[in-house]
Amino acid sequence: MFSVAILAGGLATRLRPITETIPKALVDVAGKPFIVRQLSYLREQGIRHVVLCIGYLGGMVREVVGSGESFGLEVSYSEDGPNLLGTGGALAKAIPLLGDDFFVLYGDSFLPVNFSAAQRAYEKSGQSALMTVLKNQNQWDKSNVLFVDGQLIEYNKHAPRAEMTYIDYGLGVVSASVLKQRPVGQLFDLADVYQDLSLQGKLAGLEVHERFYEIGSHTGLKETEDYFLTKEKA
C-alpha cells in the first residue's frame, strides 16, 4: 500500500475558540483526539506509513502521535516552518518522505472508503492523480466536480457550476512528479493542482457512495461526533 500524507497544518479558524490553544488534529471527537481516530482507521485499512504535514501548533501533534508505534504505524513529519505553505506547498515539501505515488488525506476528514480500491483505480488509470468523488448535489457542501460516465471532466473548487453534481470526497492519490515541478517552500493550494490536472485530462475519478465526515466546522464536528457515538453503540 502507498504511504498516506495527512494535511494537518492549517489554522482551523472556523473551529475557534476550540482551536485557539490546540491544533485541529487534537480536537476531541467522542472521547478521542481526531488524529487518533484517523490513524487507527488507516491501520485497519492496511496502511503502514503516514506522513503528517504539520504547521500550526504542530509540536502538540508530535507529542500525542510520536513515532506512530502505538498505532501500528510508522509516522514521519514534515513541518511548514515559519510560514504556512498551504495544502499544495506542504505536500510538495513532504515529497522526499512519500515515494513516487501516495495517498493524500485532509487532516479534518474521516472517510469510510476502501483505500485499496482507490490505489487499484489509480494504477489502472495511468493518470497523474486520482480524486475520489461523491454524488453530492450540494447536500454536504458545494458540489465542485463534473463527473460523467465514470470520467472526471473538471474539478473547480473556486467557481463551481450548476452542472457539477459531484464533490471532492477528500481522498486523493498523487504522483510525486506532479509536485516536483513546484519550488519547495512555495505557498499554493492543492485544489489548484487538481483543477489544472482535470483540465489537462490527467485527473482520474473514482466514485464512492458513503458520505464523508469532517471536523472543519462546528456543524461538521457535531455530525462526526454523532457518527462515532452511533457506531460505537452498535
HELIX and SHEET records of a PDB file:
HELIX    1   1 THR A   13  LEU A   15  5                                   3    
HELIX    2   2 ILE A   18  GLU A   20  5                                   3    
HELIX    3   3 LYS A   24  LEU A   26  5                                   3    
HELIX    4   4 PHE A   34  GLU A   44  1                                  11    
HELIX    5   5 GLY A   58  VAL A   65  1                                   8    
HELIX    6   6 GLU A   69  PHE A   71  5                                   3    
HELIX    7   7 GLY A   86  LEU A   98  1                                  13    
HELIX    8   8 PHE A  115  SER A  125  1                                  11    
HELIX    9   9 ALA A  176  LEU A  179  1                                   4    
HELIX   10  10 LEU A  190  LEU A  199  1                                  10    
HELIX   11  11 HIS A  218  LYS A  233  1                                  16    
SHEET    1   A 7 GLU A  74  GLU A  79  0                                        
SHEET    2   A 7 HIS A  49  ILE A  54  1                                        
SHEET    3   A 7 SER A   3  ALA A   8  1                                        
SHEET    4   A 7 ASP A 101  TYR A 106  1                                        
SHEET    5   A 7 TYR A 166  SER A 175 -1                                        
SHEET    6   A 7 ALA A 129  LYS A 135 -1                                        
SHEET    7   A 7 LEU A 203  VAL A 208  1                                        
SHEET    1   B 2 ASP A  28  VAL A  29  0                                        
SHEET    2   B 2 LYS A  32  PRO A  33 -1                                        
SHEET    1   C 2 SER A 109  PHE A 110  0                                        
SHEET    2   C 2 TYR A 213  GLU A 214 -1                                        
SHEET    1   D 2 VAL A 145  VAL A 148  0                                        
SHEET    2   D 2 GLN A 151  TYR A 155 -1                                        
END                                                                             
